[in-house]
Amino acid sequence: MFSKILIAGRGESALRILRSCQELGIATVAAHSEADDHAMHVRLADESVCIGPAPARQSYLDQAAVIGAAMITDVDAIHPGIGFLSENAEFADKVREHGLAFIGPSAEHIRTMGDKIAARTLAKEIGLPVVPGSAGALSSPEEARELAKECGYPVLLKAAAGGGGRGMQVVESADELERCWILASGEAEGAFNDGRLYLEKFIRDPRHIEVQILGDTKGAVIHLGERDCSIQRRNQKLLEETPSAGLPPEVRERLLTLSVEAMQNMGYDSAGTLEFVYGDGKFYFIEMNTRIQVEHTITEAITGLDLVREQIKIAYGEPLALTQDQVSFTGHAIECRVNAEDPETFMPSPGYVRSYHPAGGAGVRIDSALYSGYSVPIHYDSLVAKLIVWGQDRDHAIARTIRALDETVVDGIETTLPLFRAILKDAEFSSGQYDTGWLERSRKAGRLVLSEG
């Protein structure tokens, strides 16, 4: 097994990785920015190296600085974390060129799946259904207009590179197409330095379903069930649950079987997540994340597996410890992404945390790098904690999550805790009858009443 790993991330995800390393007996190095000098993972790591100032481009995204930190601390491997360089094929290549292990899949797989057009093409080749749309990048709004006529409005313009909902515009009619093209291309260029766009038929308000995959270097692939990530705002996930309450058993079985077969055909060899939209009884592949997802925690809750531990063991060359028949699924799990944001406007709310009290009790887990006296920096993603709750069934999980939300205290900054209380107490959510547009519709209708609990 590796003797020392450098963690090239921050926040709760870096702390999450550090814990798995400690349990495997692996020494850790935290590569961090100046803004994270006092971060929890930096304080708990065996060693730490400051790799630059607060802006991510001068620290966490600086490939030379990260690899330099790894070389001077004599690590065996780099774990890229969940964001930043985790899906950067060039970085994965450079890590391996320096004689270090990259804890993730091959650079080829990262490169292919990171380009949404190439991913669509490969998905077709390996047997996954894709949303009707363009075969490649579009050259102009005029070309998009012709294709939109064939697909029928509404259509969706999407960035070929990147993800996270950036560079996406829904086009309701031909009159809107040029304006939406300019907006989507401009945002894609700014976010990913790549303004290329492609077009898909817009599936209005589907369920957003994803499948967790583990594959090893020996050719074995298993699935760990699906997650429902349909509670979103502005294409950003807020709450996830597993199993999905809106997926018929026969559809679930087909989706999971196809996902495993596709990854076997691809030769995938790490943790990864296939993402689909589901509506009108049909599901379509939309993208793949070649890394550990934020919401991997609920899969861990119902399977009892440590996905980061498995990811590290795969990178070391060990075979999967389980066959598909040996994977068991128990109960129901929910994750709430607690962001440092105003729960009404979603405006960022960084600042000094006067006091912090995480919930506890049976079936409750909180992944967070918060502590009393910590200052949430302005420079990064607003996620500050993940509340993960397991229950014997969905009703039990909902009731337990509400209880845990009421116990959780974050004083000094605004958070999305009140929003989750409102969602989980809503009758439509409790019935499982929701989709990706449900949250925005409910907010506009005034049905979600926020309170501090």
SULVEN-V173644 format. One line per field, one symbol per residue. phi: phi as a letter, one per 20 degrees, with the letter a starting at -180 (. if undefined). burial: + if it has 9 or more other ideal C-beta (glycine too) atoms within 8 Angstrom, else -. A space follows every 10 residues. Layout:
# SULVEN-V173644
phi->???
burial->???
This chain:
# SULVEN-V173644
phi->.gebceddcb mffffffgff fgfemdfcce eceffdgdff fffeffbbcf dqfgggfdbf eeffffffff ffeleebcef mddlefcdff fgffgffemd eeerffffff ffffefffff ffgffendfc fgrffbfeea gfffffffff fnffccecff dmamnemcbe debffeffff gfffffffff eclbefcccc feefleeddc decccdfeoe ccddndcdde ecclmdfccc bbfffddfgf fgffffffff fffffemfca facedcdcal mcccfdacde bfegefffff fedmedffgf ffffffoffg fcegfeeddc mccccdeede bffedmfgcf qeefbbcffb ngmdccebdf bfnfdffeec gefdacedcd cfbfffffff fggfffefcc dpcfcegfff gfffeffffg fnebbfefff ffffemeeee bfm
burial->-+-+++++++ ++++++++-+ ++-+-+++++ ++++++--++ ++--+-+++- ++-+++-+++ +++-++++++ --+-+-++++ ++-++++++- ++++++-+-+ +++++-+-++ ++++++++++ +++--+-+-+ +-++--++-- --+++-++-- +-++++++++ ++---+++++ +----++--+ +-+++++++- ++-+-+++++ +++--+++++ ++++++---+ ++++++++++ ++----++++ ++++-++--- ++--++-+++ ++++++-+++ +++++++++- --+++-++++ ++++++++++ +++-+-++++ ++++++---+ ------+--- ++++++++++ +-+--+--++ +++--+-++- +--+++++++ ---+-++--- -+++++++++ +--+-+++++ +++++-++-+ --+-++++++ ++++-+-+++ ---+++-++- -++----+-+ ---
